[in-house]
Amino acid sequence: MLASLSACSGNGRDRTAPAAPTTAEANTTSSTSSSSSTTTVVTSTTAARPTTTSPAASPEGHATALYEAWMRADQGAAGRVAQAEAVTALFARRWQAGDGWTFSECTGAAGSLICTWRRPGGQELLLRVRNSTGGLPITVSEARFQP
C-alpha cells in the first residue's frame, strides 16, 4: 500500500493531504509545534481469512483440523476433533513432509463424510467424519491408511 505525502513548507501553509489508501483502514495522527506541522499516516490491512474451516463449523473442518494436528504432532489438538481410536491410528505413523501428502476430496455417505489425502505412489489417508445427522456431535471417528 502506498500513501503519498506532498512536501510541507515551513510555514504550515500549502500542505496537500495524503492520498487515502483504497483497500485498508488509515489511522492518521497529527502533532503540531509552533514552528512546523508533522502528519503521520499509518495504514493497516485486514488479514486474509484462514484457509482452515473452524472444526465446529463443518465435518470438513474437523478432518482438516485433525490432519493439521497430525502435521504438528499435536495429539492434544487432535483429540479435540477426533475420537481416541482415530487419533491413535493416525499418530501410529509419523507425518513427514517428504511423504508428499495432498488433499484430494471429501465425499459424503450415510451420516458421515470421508476426506481423502493422497501421496505419490498411490497410498491414501482416509478420515471418516461423523456429521450431525441424528443429533450426534461432529467428530472424526476413523483414520485409515490404505493400501
Buried (B, 14 or more C-beta within 10 A) or exposed (E): EEBEEEEBEEEEEEBEEBEEBEEBEBEEEEEEEEEEBEBEBEBEEEEEEEEEBEBEEBBBBBBBBBBBBBEEEEBEBBBBBBBEEBBEBBBEEEBEEEBEBEBEEBEEEEEBBBBBBBBEEEBBBBBBBBBEEEEEEBBBBBBEBEE
